[in-house]
Amino acid sequence: MKVPSASRNSLTVVTLTFVLVFALFESLIWAAAMSGRLDWLMELTARAAAVLIHGVGIPATLLGNQILLTSRILQIDLDCTALPIAALYSALVIAYPLPIRMRLLALGVGLPVIAVANLLRLLGVAFASEYLSPDVFIFAHEYLFKIVMVFVVVALWAVWLQIARGHAQTA
C-alpha cells in the first residue's frame, strides 16, 4: 500500500516535532536535576510513596528522599519521580497536530494519571522488596514496572488520540 506524500510529510513533521520536544524536555530535566532544582520533587515523591506504603501496612520510614523498609532502603531518584516518563507523554501530546485546548486537556488528565501510576509502581516495588525474593524484586524494579509505565503512557496516548479524532469528526 502506497502512503500519499502529504501523509508522509505530516508524519515526518509529527515525528521530528516529537523528537525535538522530547530532547528539549529531557535536556531541561537533566540540567535541573544536575543543579539540584529537582531535589524537592524526589523528596515529595518519597513522602507520598512512604505514606501510601505505610498506609497499606508495610512498615516504612521516611528519611529525606529515602524510604526505609525492613528489607532495604528505597532511594527515590529522578527516575522514581516519573518526570522522564511524563516528558515522553507530554512530547507525544504536544507533537500531534490538534488544537491547543485538546492538548491541554490531554496533559491535564494524563499527567495526574501518570503520577498516580508511578506511586502505585513504588508501592509495588516496596511490596516486592518486603514479601518476594530478591530476584523477583530486581526483576520487578528493573524491568516489569518500567514496562508497565511505558504501557500506561502508550495507553493514555492511544485513548487521547481516539477521543481527539472523534472530537475532530464531530467538529
Buried (B, 14 or more C-beta within 10 A) or exposed (E): EEEEEEEEEEEEEBEEBBEEBBEEBBEEBEEBBEEEEBBEBBBBBBBBBBEBBBEEEBEBEBEEBBBBBEBBEBEBEBEBBBBBBBBBBBBBBBBBEBEEEBBEBBBEBBBEBBBBBBBBBBBBBBBBBBEBEEEEBBBBBEEBBBEBBEEBBEEBBEBBBEBBEEBEEEE
